[in-house]
């Protein structure tokens, strides 16, 4: 698509109020799903994050890596088991999770950001005691899956102050044990601890739909007080429940706005942050 120089200038002018609003503010992005699997979408996402950083927005990227973990386990001949949508993590799986998340995926994302002109550093929840966790017990026995007990985000704050884009893998530790942490929950808690302006959760659907089979029924905005009623009606159900719960927790902990957006949409993050239109469902 060819865009004239005039149209390019007009686009920049229209983005100016949003650049001004978010300048020197923190935006936490949870990254995963198809946006991570597709090479093309991943490349564009990293370029968009570098752009946000270069115009003065402090971006923190928190990532999962479920499909990549499953791929490695498959190569090992080890079957992946899920309980209520959460990966059962035995000792061997926990070692694979640490290797894939804190190793390959984290460093691949850092390299992509750097190659596109960004300054990025990769860390995990283990570094500087970032995520302190204990065994998750409220969803049956999930093995080495953890709940977040507390966070020390000083290491992220230090990185942001020096102009880096922190890239955080969602693992934590407690009493010498490493735990697999839900990346949505990690991103929500990090956003709250950093007093972030925005939290964006990238997923594989358009947002919260009144009819899950009809994308035209997208609900653009939800008040936290409305969430329980939407659950009672079955509008919030299945895998959307934990994502919505993370958004609600972040808002209640002080994050101004949280949004579930479709990571399959090109430039979804830029549209959400730098335009009137926005994408997905915002929780306020």
N, C-alpha and C positions, 0 to 999 in steps of 0.2 A: 504494500500500500504506500503510495507516494503522498507525502504531506508537504504542502507549501511552506516556505519559510515564515510567511505571515501566520499560518495556522499553528506552527510550532511556537511562535512567539506568543500567540493568544493562549495556548495551553499553559505556558509558563506563567503568564499573568494571572490566569484563573487559579493556578495552584498557589500563588503567593500568599493569600491569607492563611492557608493551611500550613505552609512552611513557617510562617511567622508564629502561628498558634503552637506548633509542636517544636519549634526551635529550642534546643537544650532540654527538651522533655524526654522521658524514657518511654519507649514502646517495647513491650515484650511480645515476641512472636513464637508461638508453638508450631513447629514444622513437622509434618509427617504425611502419611497417606500417599495418594497418587502424585501429589506435587513433589514428593521425594523420589518416587519410583521412576517417573518419566525424566529422562536426561534433559529434554528440551525445557520442560517446566522448571526443573531444578536450576538449570543455567539461568533462566530468566528471573527466577526468584532471587538468586544470589545477586544478580545485577541490580534488581530493584532495591534490595537491602543496602547495597553499597551506595546507591543513589540517595536513599534516605539518610544514611550516615554522612554523606558529603554535604548535604544541605543543613546539617546541624542537628539531626534527630538522633538521639541515643538509642540504638537498637540492641536488644538482647535476644539472641536466637536460642531457643530451647528445643531440642529435638528428641524424637523417639527413634524407632527403627525396627518395628515388629516384623515387617516382611523380610528384611535383611537377616534378622535373627532366625526366622523360620527357614530361610534358604540355607544358612550354615548348618542348622540342626538336621535338615533333610540330607545334606551331603554327608553328615556323620551317621546317617541311618537312625536318627532319633526323632520320634514322633512328637509333634507339638500338641500339648493338651491345654484346653482352656476351661476355666470354671467361671461362669457368669461373665463371660467376655474378657476375663483376665488370664494371662498366661500362667499356668502352673510352673513354678521355677524350682526345680530340684538343684542339688549342688552342681552337677555338671552343666545344667542350663544356665545357672547363675554365672558360671565362669565364661560361658559363651556370650551372655548378655554384656558382661563387663568388657570382654574383648571386642565385640562388635560395636557397641555404643561408644565407649570411651576411646576406642582405637580407630577402627576403619572409618565408620561414618563420621565421627567428630572431625577427624583430620581431613577427610575428603571435603567436607563443607568448608573448613578453614582454608584449604588450598583453593577452592573455587572462589571464595570471597577475595582472597589475596590476588588471585589471577585477574580479577576484575577491578582492581585498584583499591580494594578495601584493606583496612588494618584489622585483622582478626586474630583472636587467640582462643584456643580450644581448652576447655576444662570439663571436669565431671563433678558430680555432687560430692565426690570424695576429696577433692582438692580444697585445702584450707578449711576443712570441716564444713563445707558449704551446706550439705544436706545431712542432718542427723535423723536417723530413722530407726524404727523398730518393726518387728514382724506384724504384718497385717492379719488380724484375726476376726474381722467383722464380715468376711465373705467366704467362710469355710477355710479349709487348709489349702493355702496357695504356695506353700514352701517358702522360698526366699523372696517373697514379695513384701515390700515395706510400706508402712504409713510414715508420713513426714511428721517428726516430733518437733523439730525446730530448724531454723536456718541461720547461717551467718553469711550475709551477702556482701561483707566488706570487700572480698576479693573481686566481686563483680563491680562494685562501686569504684574501686581503684582502677580497674581496667577501663571503665567508661570515662573516668577523669583524664586518663592518658590518651583518649581518642580511639580505643580499640572497640571492636565488635566482639563481645563475649559470645562464644558458642558453647552451650552447656548440654552435656548428656545426662539423662535422668537416671542416675544411680545414687544411692546413699549408703550410709554405714552407721552401725551402732553396736557397741560391745564387741568390736572386732569382726562383725559380720557384714558382708556387702549385700545390699538389697536392690532388687529391681523395683523402680519407682514409676508409677504412671506419669507419663510426660505431661499430660494435661494438668494433673494435680501439681506437678513440679513448677510448671509455667505460671499457674495461678498464684501459687505461694510466693514465687520469686517476684512476680509483678506487685503483689501486696507489700512485700518487705521493702521493695525499692520505691514504693509510692509512685508507681508508674501511671502515666496518663492514660495509656491504652493497653489492653491485652487482646491479642488476636489469636484465635485457635483455628488453624487450618484443618479442614476435614475433607471428606469425599462426597459431601452433599451440599446443596445450595445454601442450607441453613435449616432453621426450624420450620417445618411445613405443617399446615393444618391437616393436609392429606398427604401422607408419606409417599404416595404414588403420583402426586401431581405437583411439579415444581412451581407451577403458577400460584400455589397457595402459600408461598413464602410469607412468614410473619417477620416484618422488618425490625420491629422493636418490641421488647418484652420488659415489663417492670418486674423486679425481683419478687414483689408481692403477688404477682400473677402466676408464678411458677407452679405452686402446689395445685392450683386449679387446673392448669394445663396437664399436669401429671395425672390428676384424677380423671380427666377426659380421655386419656390415652394419647394425647397429642405429643407429649414428651414421654417416650418409651424406649425400651431396648438400649442400644449403644449410645443414644443421645442423652440418656439420664446422667451418666457420669460427666459428660462434657458440660451439660447445663449446670450441674451441681458445682463444677469448678468455676464457671462464670459467676454463679451466685456468690460463692465464697469470696472470689476476688473483689466483687463489688462491695460486699459487706465488710471486707477488710480495707476498703478505701480506694480501690482502683476506680477511676471515674467512669470508664466505659469498657465493657468487654464485648467482643463480637466473635461469633462462629461464622467463618467465611469458607467459601468453596475454593480449595487449593487447586482445583482443575482449571480455574479461570485465569487466563493470562493477565499478569499485572494486577491480580486481585488486591494485593497489599497496597499498591499505589492508588488504586481506585478508592479503596476504603479510607486511606489516610489523607489523600490530597485532592479529593473531589467532593461535590455535593451529593453525588449519587450513592456512593457506598455499595457494599455487597453484603449478603448474609443477614444474620439476625443479631441485633445489638441488645445487650442486657444493661439496664440502667437502674 
